[in-house]
Amino acid sequence: MKALLHFTCMVSLISCSVDITPPEIVSYSPPHNAIVQSSCPVSVCFSKSMNKDKTQKAFVLLYGEYGDSSIKGNFAWSNNDTEMTFTPELPLSNGYYRLIIEKTACDTHDNTLVTQHISNFTIGLDTIPPEIESLQPDDCSENIALNTSITIAFSEPMDTASVEKNIRLSPSVDYTSMWNTANTILTLTPYKPLLFNTWYQIDIAKCEDLSHNMMIQPVTCRFRTGSEYIRPVITGLYTTSISQNMAQTENFTIYEGANINDEIIITFNEPIDTSSINRAFIISPQSTWNSYWGNLNQTCIIHFPQPLDVNTRYEIRINTNLKDVAQNTLLNDLCVYIITNGNLSIIPSITNLECLIYEQKALTPLSVTDLGDESNENTTYEFTVHFSAPILRNSVPDNVTIQCLYGEQPEISGNINQFRWIDDSQTLKLTIAAIEGGNVYKLTFKGGTDGIKSSNGIPMQKDVWYIFYFHPVD
């Protein structure tokens, strides 16, 4: 029986709900920042039935901008103790009033307000000058984002035109102005991001409220944009063939030994805004290039889709358009010169041409060479060509020709039967048939853009030809 009674009591306790919801102020009159023509009562509407005694003690009505005196009066309640009306003992004088309801105001279950209520209103003609209650960004603040807006909060509704014409922003910024519905908060939104690492100053003066009361004191606020202010530094500048750090020498130093297929490697002390390299990197004579980034955007590789020109001096410049991710710029330009005369940029040429008859005999370019008596055995001869650099083998067959200029049997014009390369691609064995003693032959090696090229794609500068003949043997 006792157990049953205990269970019944527990169920009863659980079924009884405990009110722990705090009350709220649903509305009040006069509204915040209102201008009332004559004395009137003050009313406050709560979300719940209130403890009248504690709520009345939490009610304060002050007169004057600085709360010079407290207003006495009588309270009346209605609507199940959710609406409180305060009627002053004496009519309210013209001037500024502040309504305060402390957090100690509570409902019938002793749940108090969550926050203190403060509002103000004016009776009769408004003679109180407006003030700036807050200004964002704060004065002397730093690390301000470039896309920030400026917010100005006034103590009362303002004549918006008088405010907007009396705001000065330096350096000058174009912006849009937007007010809240009460005309107490103005937001300035710049059309473009603010300048990086720049001190801005806002000056506000002579602004008027709706009653044309003017601000007494001008307000000035300064702030600095950006998040960090360390400039980027070029720690390394190399090409594929130049291992010396060109960033550690004086500007305008000349470096030889670059090659036409080199890439340029640039390293930095911190991550870089990769898009800034497009305006910061300059090569002259101009050449098309692409950039690739690594090492958390601290290493940039400049790649040239087409080889650079052979034996050419290039100016490499990285200017102050270069920026890090915080938009700090490079302090000074870096400028060096490279010359594309490295081992892999040698213009190919024929260093020697020999013909094997009874012994090796050299031919002289651009002149006539007497190779002696023809061979009795056959009309086929082997020529050995020595180049100054490895040759792109497939560029040779279509660019070597033999022709008979004149002679006893000009119809025997010569024929190249075989191209045979030695391992290093710098030595070529030519087998030429149909060579008749008494005829004069011209052997031509074509140069130029469509001619014989090195393995790096560098063409011989011009055609090279050899004229030779054999003495006929009866």
Buried (B, 14 or more C-beta within 10 A) or exposed (E): EEEEEEEEEEEEEEEEEEEEEBBBBEEBBBEBBBBBEEBBBBBBBBEBBBBEEBBBEBBBBBBEBEBEEEBEBEBEBEEEBBBBBBEBEEEBEBBBBBBBBBEEBBBBBEBBBEEEBEBBBBBBEBEBBBBBEEBBBEEEEBEBEBEBBBBBBBBBBBBBEBBBEBBEBEEEBEBEEEBEEEBBBBBBEBEEEBBBBEEBEBBBEEBBBBBEBBBEEEBEBBBBBBBEEEBBBBBBBBBBBBEEEBBEEEEEEEBEBBBBBBBBBBBBBBBBBBEBBEEBBBBEEEBEBEBEBEEEBBBBBBEBEEBBBBEBBBEBBBBBBBBBBBBBBBEEBBBBBBBBBBEBBBBBBBEBBBBEBEEEBEBEBEEEBEBBEBBEEEBBBBBBBBBBBBBBBEBBEEBBBBEBEEBEEBEBBBEBEEBEBEEEBBBBBBBBBBBBBBBBBBBBBBBEEEBBBBBBEBBBEEBBBBBBBBEBEE
